[in-house]
Structures are given as C-alpha cells and as structure tokens.
Amino acid sequence: MPGSFQLKFDVKVIKLAEFIEKGSDEKLFIRYYIPAFGDRRIQVDTKEIQSNKNVSWNECASFVCHVNSDQIEQLDSSRITFELRSKRTRQIFGGMTRSKLLAGGEILWKDVLESKGMQLEKWVKFSQKSGKLDGFKLPNLLVEMKAQVTRDAILHGKRRCGSDKVCDWAGSEVDMFSVETLID
C-alpha cells in the first residue's frame, strides 16, 4: 500500500449566531455529514436543544480512519455539510416526529487541510433550504475543525500491533472509522 496514514478529524459544533425565532415549540439540532471515501458519508446529529434558549452546543466528535495517499488527495474536493434542523417537541396523534431541514451550509475539506496547523475555526453561513422558515432568521454556525495525518504501520492489509507482532486487519472500509462524541 503506497503511503499508509492515520487520519484523525475532530469537529466541534459550538453555537449559532444571529439566531432569532418568534416563539416555537420546536427543538433544534445540527446534522452534519463527513465524507467517507467513494460516495459514502458519515451522518452525525448533535443533541436537541429548545429553540427559545441559548443556542449553544459545544459538542465535539472525533473520527479516525486509515487511508492511503490517494484517498487523502480525494478529500481536497470533498465538503463537510452542515444542516440546521428542527423537530417538534410534541408528537401529533402519537406518531413519530420527523425533523425539518431549515438551513444548510458547507466547508471545504481543502480549507481545513490547508489551514495553519490543519486547525480551522469558522462561521458557516447558512442558506435557506426549506420553503418556509416559520419565524426563524438565517443564522451562522460557529464550528471548529482539526485534522491530523500521521504515518501508519499498515503493511499489505495487516496492521502492526507491536515491534514483532502483526495483527490481522478485519473489516471493511466503513469499519475502519471509529467515532467518539464528547459534550462539554
């Protein structure tokens, strides 16, 4: 495998700014998509918060995967997509509640990888995604992202476990991702 690396990527969803709502019984959350390789994406939802309170999450998720140099180059044209979604706090007729897409925005992977220290704090400018915002003003989302690429000891489909041991690498590309969520 030419040039094996470990890619660690952290996403911290911090808060909304310029958010104005006119009284609602809905909860808000952020859904974002991290591109996996090929046409796949990893979907992450933040916790739901009441829309009439301080709209702040301070929620961090970490992703780790093993990649080769070609896959790292593929990331340059990828985007991390963020969506502001709402969900009613009461169920109608006892049915399931579905989330509604209010607004969306994105950040290029290239911006993260080319930033100083591969760390970027940025305001994501949302654009309207649904036909009607029901009293919401389009906000901006503050996110912090950090990437770390290190050489990995993967040799011919096996991962080195120690100085003399070689462990079998089991699982698909999707299984190579591990996700951890931390809430401050």
Beta strands, then each sheet from edge to edge (+ up, - down):
strand 1: 4-17
strand 2: 26-35
strand 3: 41-45
strand 4: 49-50
strand 5: 56-68
strand 6: 79-88
strand 7: 100-108
strand 8: 119-125
strand 9: 127-128
strand 10: 140-151
strand 11: 154-155
strand 12: 158-160
strand 13: 166-168
strand 14: 178-183
sheet 1: 8+ 10- 1+ 5- 14+
sheet 2: 3+ 2- 4+
sheet 3: 3+ 2- 6+ 7- 9+
sheet 4: 11+ 12- 13+
end
